Amino acid sequence: MSETTSKILITCANRNNPYLVRELEAMGFSIERNEKYNVSIQGTFEDTLRLNMHLRTANRVLYMIRGFKAHKPDVLYDELVRIPWEKYIYEDGYIHISSSVKNDFINDTRFANLKVKDAIVDRMVRQTGVRPDSGKDRARACLYLFWHNDNCAIYLDTSGETLAKHGYRKIPHSAPLIEALASSILSAANYDGQTTFVNPMCGSGTLAIEAALLAQNRSPGLNRENFSFMHFKNYRPDEWKKIKKEAEQNIDQNSKVKIIATDIDPEAIKKAKINASYAGVEKSIEWKVCDFRETPIPEGGGKIIFNPEYGERLGEIEELEEQYGQIGDFMKTHCDGYEGYIFTGNLDLAKKVGLRAKRRIEFYNARIDCRLLEYELYKGTKRTIDPDPAPSS
Ligand SMILES: C[S@@+](CC[C@H](N)C(=O)[O-])C[C@H]1O[C@@H](n2cnc3c(N)ncnc32)[C@H](O)[C@@H]1O
């Protein structure tokens, strides 16, 4: 059963899918479909273990059990009760159901979730005489229902808790980026972990930590003990052990790549160091408490990424206008040979940088429409007023 190839749907945040596609292709998968919130491939249940171990930009890995048509809840129940759930779910197990439902037959997704739960539990009771528990806890066997119009599919949610957090316990500072977004930003900047990476205004350190994880080839799954796939009967612990061992062997602890993270706030650096130590990369990052203009910039070029405040939740717009201009000046005068980036959710402030952006890449940070602005920095970089920083590439 576990060798069966099926559709695997990998979900992600809006606008992260180009980077998820990149990761999947690098792992050798062919892309079947690429949509706003997910990418699908074909693979086995074992493949979902590898995906959960390695993916940096994804939210969840869903393994399809069956796809069918349903035009009312009773049909959904009838289809689901025929699936041999006793092959997947432990009699004394615990299930959590989540769903995406968009149709005229149901206006409360909780009702759809209840139908799924009833069908599974009724089947299990009929076949085994025992009823598994169910509830909100994502720490055990999770199932996912997709039901748009009359297109229905039921999946094993092999991740459970989101993969967007990379397992190192994170003490947040001001407006921290979630790890999958930080990873997507690095991918959009074409950062491959081989060149110098500088992150002034590092806050809780997410970008620098993700860069260090990349430089050392440390897979995010190594930081996590529990995944939903471990709670299905088709899980083979030996398979996971093998994947884990390989991932551990692939770590390059001798990576000499320079990664520098600075912040004006000593508390930020303190927290970022703790976060980095949970991620196993504290010693691979050079830390400094300083104004961003005192950030050391090594010779030889590399990438420098700023994620200043946007004025959305923090800070005063007027002060920030001046700061964005100073960031532009700093990049122009100190970062010769680097590719410079500013990640911001305030497009008006982006205009104050005063450098011409080569690319403007669209992202969302939660619901905030954001841009990653790319600047090529070389001696004599023109300090021009960017005529039109709003449209994206
Ligand atoms: C939006 S937060 C960065 C969040 C970060 N990317 C993360 O994931 O946690 C902006 C950071 O800029 C820092 N900051 C503000 N003004 C600064 C300055 N003049 N020099 C250096 N850092 C500054 C703040 O202390 C704050 O930690």
The ligand as an SDF file (V2000), in Angstrom:
LIG
                    3D

 27 29  0  0  0  0  0  0  0  0999 V2000
   10.8070   44.6610   10.8810 C   0  0  0  0  0  0  0  0  0  0  0  0
   12.0310   44.3460   12.0440 S   0  0  0  0  0  0  0  0  0  0  0  0
   12.9710   43.0510   11.2630 C   0  0  0  0  0  0  0  0  0  0  0  0
   12.3040   41.7210   11.4340 C   0  0  0  0  0  0  0  0  0  0  0  0
   13.1780   40.5590   11.0170 C   0  0  0  0  0  0  0  0  0  0  0  0
   13.2830   40.4150    9.5840 N   0  0  0  0  0  0  0  0  0  0  0  0
   12.6730   39.2640   11.6430 C   0  0  0  0  0  0  0  0  0  0  0  0
   12.3130   38.3150   10.9220 O   0  0  0  0  0  0  0  0  0  0  0  0
   12.5960   39.1960   12.8700 O   0  0  0  0  0  0  0  0  0  0  0  0
   13.0730   45.7510   11.8820 C   0  0  0  0  0  0  0  0  0  0  0  0
   14.2630   45.7880   12.8300 C   0  0  0  0  0  0  0  0  0  0  0  0
   15.0260   46.9480   12.5150 O   0  0  0  0  0  0  0  0  0  0  0  0
   15.6870   47.3730   13.7040 C   0  0  0  0  0  0  0  0  0  0  0  0
   16.1140   48.7870   13.5150 N   0  0  0  0  0  0  0  0  0  0  0  0
   15.3640   49.9040   13.5060 C   0  0  0  0  0  0  0  0  0  0  0  0
   16.1240   50.9800   13.2740 N   0  0  0  0  0  0  0  0  0  0  0  0
   17.4100   50.5570   13.1280 C   0  0  0  0  0  0  0  0  0  0  0  0
   18.6410   51.1920   12.8620 C   0  0  0  0  0  0  0  0  0  0  0  0
   18.7330   52.5170   12.6970 N   0  0  0  0  0  0  0  0  0  0  0  0
   19.7480   50.4240   12.7490 N   0  0  0  0  0  0  0  0  0  0  0  0
   19.6700   49.0700   12.9200 C   0  0  0  0  0  0  0  0  0  0  0  0
   18.5240   48.4200   13.1960 N   0  0  0  0  0  0  0  0  0  0  0  0
   17.3990   49.1380   13.2980 C   0  0  0  0  0  0  0  0  0  0  0  0
   14.6460   47.1700   14.7900 C   0  0  0  0  0  0  0  0  0  0  0  0
   15.2840   47.0530   16.0540 O   0  0  0  0  0  0  0  0  0  0  0  0
   13.9450   45.8880   14.3190 C   0  0  0  0  0  0  0  0  0  0  0  0
   14.5120   44.7590   14.9800 O   0  0  0  0  0  0  0  0  0  0  0  0
  1  2  1  0
  2  3  1  0
  2 10  1  0
  3  4  1  0
  4  5  1  0
  5  6  1  0
  5  7  1  0
  7  8  2  0
  7  9  1  0
 10 11  1  0
 11 12  1  0
 11 26  1  0
 12 13  1  0
 13 14  1  0
 13 24  1  0
 14 15  1  0
 14 23  1  0
 15 16  2  0
 16 17  1  0
 17 18  1  0
 17 23  2  0
 18 19  1  0
 18 20  2  0
 20 21  1  0
 21 22  2  0
 22 23  1  0
 24 25  1  0
 24 26  1  0
 26 27  1  0
M  CHG  2   2   1   9  -1
M  END
$$$$
